[in-house]
Amino acid sequence: MNIYPYEKKYAVQIAALLNDFLPFEPETAKTVDQAGGIRYVSVNEHDEVVGYIAGYEIQDFNKEFPYFHEELQSLKELVTTGISYYTSHFVVHPNERKKGIGTNLVRAYLEAAQPIAKTIVTVGWVQSDTNCWAAERQFAAQGFEPFVYMPRYFEPYNVDCPSCKGLCYCDAHIFVK
């Protein structure tokens, strides 16, 4: 597997990967291409996207975290004391997991973000059908630490979740580095 900085030619494949395996907001090639920030893709020998990670600088904490203001006050205090990045997307195709792709994507992302950011935040989707966050070990292995566990974090976002079979009630585990 090869890890590359984002290129527009991968936008359609990234959107499909996100829509299939990272349920939140529907993505298109246009929304992927306009996202900005630090982004990396993993492609296989057939130039097919099998993994993606993206993050960007938090400009407005309340926009990025519109709910649970009281519960997230300590996170707000942390990220507003310097440049902070929010890891917005991280996905590896299920058929390609356990091959080091996730580890390499997280490493590439961190190599670019750490010189810029005082704090990097990632929100883990704790799925209701498994009660675990699939990527937690990837981030923990790279030095991220648990910050706060938020029950039913995604409920106010009105997200249609395949894990919940409808409106999402998944919890979130927020990690920081």
DAKADA-V753908 format. One record per helix or strand. SS is the DSSP state (H for helix, E for strand). FROM is the first residue (numbers start at 0). TO is the last residue. If there is no record, write none. Layout:
ss=SS from=FROM to=TO
ss=SS from=FROM to=TO
This chain:
ss=E from=1 to=4
ss=H from=7 to=20
ss=H from=28 to=33
ss=E from=37 to=42
ss=E from=48 to=56
ss=H from=60 to=63
ss=H from=72 to=78
ss=E from=83 to=91
ss=H from=93 to=95
ss=H from=100 to=112
ss=E from=118 to=125
ss=H from=135 to=140
ss=E from=144 to=149
ss=H from=154 to=156
ss=E from=159 to=160
ss=E from=165 to=166
ss=E from=170 to=175
